[in-house]
Amino acid sequence: MSRIILKISGEALKGTDDVVDKKKLDIVLKTITMLQKNHEIGIVIGGGNIFRGREHSDMDKVTGDTIGMLGTVMNALYLKDYLEKNNIECLVSTPFSFPNLIPNYEDTELKESYDKKKIILFGGGIGKSGYSTDSGTVLAASKVDANLIIKMTNVDGVYNDDPKINKNATKFDYLSYEDVIKNEYKVMDSYAFKECMKRKIKILVLNFNDYEKINDYFKGIRVGTIVGD
C-alpha cells in the first residue's frame, strides 16, 4: 500500500461566487473515496482562494505570508468538516500552535493515523515566511514517508510554455528531475523541487477535474505529466 500526498491549489476549490465551492469539495471527496482502499492519503491545500500575498505588494511580506498560511489552515478546516460529514475520518496538522482549537501532532502520531486510514490535512505550509505550499507539500511527504505527490491544478500537466497563452505549447508525458531543472519548467518552486529530487519523491501533475485519471496512473497508463528518475 503506497502513501501519497495530494497537493490541491486553493484556486481549484474556488467557485464563481464562493470562496469554497461545495462542488469542488465533492471532487476531493470522490478522489479520496476512489483511492482510500489501496492507498494512504495526506492532503496539502493552498490558500489562493482566500488570500494571495503576492497580490498585495503594499503589504509587509511577512504579514502577507502569514495571512496566506492561515488561509491554508482555513481551507483544511473547511475540508475536514466536509469529509467528516461524509464519514471520512481525518485530522488537521499545522506547524502552528492553536491551543484548544487544533491539536498538535508528533510525526509518529501522523504515521499512526496513516496506518489507521485517517486522512491527514496539512495546513500552514512549513510555518515560515518565504516558503510556498510546495515546500509544505514536500515537508508533509517527508513526515509520513510518502513516495508520490499528486499535484492537482488547473492544467493537465507540464508544458514547455504557458498553454493558456500559447495554443501550440507541448505537454510532456514524462520528465526527469534533471529535465525540469535544466529547462526551468514550472513544476514546483526551486527549493521544494530539489527536495523532491533529493528524497526521490515522484510527482504527478494532473488537472483537478480529471481526478478519475489517477486510477489510470496506478494501472500503468500515462496520464498528466510524471516527474521522476
C-alpha positions in Angstrom: 0.0 0.0 0.0 1.5 3.3 -1.1 1.5 6.6 0.8 0.6 9.6 -1.3 0.2 13.4 -0.8 -2.4 15.2 -2.8 -1.4 18.8 -3.4 -4.5 20.9 -4.2 -4.3 24.5 -5.1 -6.6 26.9 -3.3 -7.9 28.3 -6.6 -9.1 24.8 -7.5 -11.6 25.0 -4.6 -12.9 28.4 -5.5 -16.4 28.8 -7.0 -17.9 31.6 -9.1 -19.4 33.3 -6.1 -18.0 31.3 -3.1 -14.5 31.2 -1.6 -15.0 27.4 -1.3 -17.4 25.7 -3.7 -19.1 22.5 -2.3 -18.9 21.0 -5.8 -15.1 21.3 -5.7 -15.1 19.8 -2.2 -17.1 16.9 -3.6 -14.4 16.3 -6.2 -11.9 15.9 -3.3 -14.3 13.5 -1.5 -14.6 11.4 -4.7 -10.9 11.4 -5.2 -10.3 10.1 -1.6 -13.1 7.6 -1.8 -11.6 6.3 -5.1 -8.0 6.0 -3.6 -8.5 5.1 0.0 -8.9 1.4 -0.4 -5.4 0.9 -1.8 -3.5 4.0 -0.6 -2.8 6.0 2.5 -3.6 9.7 1.8 -2.4 13.1 3.0 -3.6 16.4 1.6 -1.9 19.8 1.3 -4.2 22.7 0.3 -3.1 26.1 -0.9 -4.8 29.3 0.2 -5.1 31.3 -3.0 -8.8 31.2 -3.0 -8.7 33.2 0.3 -5.6 35.4 0.1 -2.6 35.7 -2.2 0.2 37.6 -0.6 1.9 38.5 -3.9 -1.2 40.4 -5.0 -0.7 42.8 -2.1 2.7 44.4 -2.8 1.9 47.3 -0.5 1.8 44.9 2.5 4.7 43.8 4.7 5.9 40.5 3.2 5.9 38.5 6.4 2.4 39.7 7.3 1.2 38.8 3.8 2.8 35.3 4.0 1.3 34.8 7.5 -2.2 35.6 6.2 -1.7 33.2 3.3 -0.6 30.4 5.6 -3.6 31.0 7.8 -5.7 30.8 4.7 -4.4 27.3 4.0 -5.4 26.3 7.6 -8.9 27.6 6.9 -9.2 25.5 3.8 -8.0 22.4 5.7 -10.8 23.0 8.3 -13.3 23.6 5.5 -12.3 20.2 4.0 -12.2 18.4 7.4 -15.8 19.5 8.1 -17.0 18.3 4.7 -15.2 15.0 4.8 -16.3 14.1 8.3 -19.9 14.8 7.3 -19.4 12.2 4.7 -18.0 9.6 7.1 -14.3 10.1 6.2 -12.1 10.2 9.3 -9.4 12.9 9.2 -7.3 15.3 11.2 -5.7 18.7 10.6 -2.0 19.1 11.2 -0.3 22.5 11.2 3.2 23.8 12.2 1.4 26.4 14.4 0.1 26.2 17.9 -3.6 26.7 18.2 -4.4 25.8 21.9 -7.9 24.5 22.4 -8.6 24.8 18.6 -6.3 22.4 16.6 -4.3 19.7 18.4 -0.5 19.5 17.7 0.6 16.1 16.5 4.0 14.5 16.6 5.3 12.8 13.5 4.9 9.4 15.0 1.2 10.2 15.6 0.8 11.3 12.0 2.3 8.0 10.8 0.0 6.0 13.1 -3.0 8.0 11.7 -2.0 6.9 8.2 -1.9 3.3 9.3 -5.4 3.7 10.7 -6.6 5.0 7.3 -7.3 8.5 8.6 -6.8 11.4 6.1 -4.3 13.9 7.2 -4.9 17.5 6.1 -1.8 19.6 6.3 -2.3 23.3 6.6 0.0 26.2 7.2 2.9 25.3 4.9 6.1 25.0 6.9 5.1 27.8 9.2 7.7 30.3 8.0 7.6 33.3 5.7 9.2 33.0 2.3 8.2 29.4 1.6 5.3 28.3 -0.6 2.8 25.4 -0.1 5.0 23.4 -2.4 7.6 23.4 0.4 4.8 22.4 2.8 3.9 19.6 0.5 7.4 18.1 0.5 7.6 18.5 4.3 4.3 16.6 4.6 5.6 13.9 2.3 8.8 13.5 4.4 6.9 13.4 7.7 4.8 10.4 6.6 7.3 8.8 4.2 5.1 9.3 1.1 6.8 8.4 -2.2 4.4 10.2 -4.5 3.0 13.7 -4.7 -0.1 14.2 -6.9 -0.3 17.9 -7.8 -3.9 18.7 -8.8 -4.0 22.0 -10.6 -5.9 23.9 -13.2 -3.8 22.4 -16.0 -3.5 18.8 -17.2 0.3 18.5 -17.0 3.6 20.3 -17.5 4.1 22.2 -20.8 7.1 23.8 -22.5 5.2 27.1 -22.5 2.0 28.5 -21.0 -0.9 26.6 -22.7 -3.3 29.4 -21.9 -1.2 31.8 -23.9 0.4 29.6 -26.5 -2.0 27.1 -28.1 0.9 25.3 -29.7 2.6 24.6 -26.3 3.7 20.9 -26.0 2.7 18.8 -23.0 5.2 16.3 -21.6 4.1 12.8 -20.6 7.3 12.3 -18.6 10.2 14.5 -17.3 13.2 13.6 -15.3 14.3 15.7 -12.4 17.2 16.9 -14.5 15.0 17.9 -17.4 12.9 20.1 -15.1 16.0 21.8 -13.6 17.8 22.2 -16.9 14.8 23.8 -18.7 13.4 25.6 -15.7 9.9 24.1 -16.2 7.4 25.2 -13.6 6.5 22.1 -11.6 7.2 23.4 -8.0 9.3 26.2 -6.5 13.0 25.5 -6.7 13.6 24.6 -3.1 10.6 22.2 -3.0 11.5 20.5 -6.2 15.2 19.9 -5.2 13.9 18.3 -2.0 11.7 16.0 -4.1 14.7 15.1 -6.2 16.9 14.5 -3.1 14.2 12.3 -1.5 13.3 10.5 -4.7 9.6 11.6 -4.4 7.8 11.3 -7.7 5.4 14.0 -8.9 2.3 13.5 -10.9 0.8 16.8 -12.3 -2.9 16.4 -13.2 -5.9 18.6 -13.8 -8.1 18.8 -10.7 -11.2 17.9 -12.6 -9.6 14.8 -14.1 -9.3 13.1 -10.8 -10.6 9.8 -12.1 -7.4 9.5 -14.2 -5.4 9.0 -11.1 -6.6 5.4 -11.1 -5.1 5.1 -14.7 -1.7 6.1 -13.3 -1.7 3.3 -10.9 -2.6 0.9 -13.7 0.5 2.0 -15.6 -1.3 4.2 -18.0 0.4 7.6 -18.8 -1.7 10.5 -17.6 -0.9 14.1 -16.9 2.9 14.6 -16.5 5.1 12.3 -14.4 8.3 13.7 -13.0 10.9 11.3 -11.6 14.1 9.4 -12.2 
